[in-house]
Amino acid sequence: MKVGKFILAGIILFTVFTVFSYFFLSPKYSLSLTIIDISVVVFAFLIWLNDKHFHEQMSQRVFSIEDKGFIKDVIERQMNMHGINKVVEHKNKFEFFKGKHKVGEVVFRTDEKGNPIKVDGKYIIEVNAPEYILHNIDHETWSLIGKR
């Protein structure tokens, strides 16, 4: 959140500069600064709405991957890039937390006895996370699979 406060302070400072430009600069420069300032404010507001929407929108992907270490490495790396600070491992589940809020989980599909299901030597997992994290996991998984 410190970056957000820094950006908000920059926008406010630019807006104040734009207001004072009407007193010290020619009208054409002041008008140009006003148009730029309005564009920056509208763009920042739209980015904020988009970010708020994607933080709240949870989605699910189902993957089949052969190596548990690969699963943990790729998904934990992507979660860490988005501010996750705690990973809790259960028998057939990884949970990811940002502060006290659970923001994602990886669940291994299990049979009746509670053992992870393997199809053709691959684990079947369900990844529940915000859509933008799942999008990054998709790209990284396909790029790593393509290198194998």
Rosetta blueprint (number, residue, H / E / L):
1 M L
2 K H
3 V H
4 G H
5 K H
6 F H
7 I H
8 L H
9 A H
10 G H
11 I H
12 I H
13 L H
14 F H
15 T H
16 V H
17 F H
18 T H
19 V H
20 F H
21 S H
22 Y H
23 F H
24 F H
25 L L
26 S L
27 P H
28 K H
29 Y H
30 S H
31 L H
32 S H
33 L H
34 T H
35 I H
36 I H
37 D H
38 I H
39 S H
40 V H
41 V H
42 V H
43 F H
44 A H
45 F H
46 L H
47 I H
48 W H
49 L H
50 N H
51 D H
52 K H
53 H H
54 F H
55 H H
56 E H
57 Q L
58 M E
59 S E
60 Q E
61 R E
62 V E
63 F E
64 S E
65 I E
66 E L
67 D L
68 K H
69 G H
70 F H
71 I H
72 K H
73 D H
74 V H
75 I H
76 E H
77 R H
78 Q H
79 M H
80 N H
81 M H
82 H L
83 G L
84 I L
85 N L
86 K E
87 V E
88 V E
89 E E
90 H L
91 K L
92 N L
93 K E
94 F E
95 E E
96 F E
97 F E
98 K E
99 G L
100 K L
101 H E
102 K E
103 V E
104 G E
105 E E
106 V E
107 V E
108 F E
109 R L
110 T E
111 D L
112 E L
113 K L
114 G L
115 N L
116 P E
117 I L
118 K E
119 V E
120 D L
121 G L
122 K E
123 Y E
124 I E
125 I E
126 E E
127 V E
128 N E
129 A E
130 P E
131 E H
132 Y H
133 I H
134 L H
135 H H
136 N H
137 I H
138 D H
139 H H
140 E H
141 T H
142 W H
143 S H
144 L H
145 I H
146 G H
147 K H
148 R L
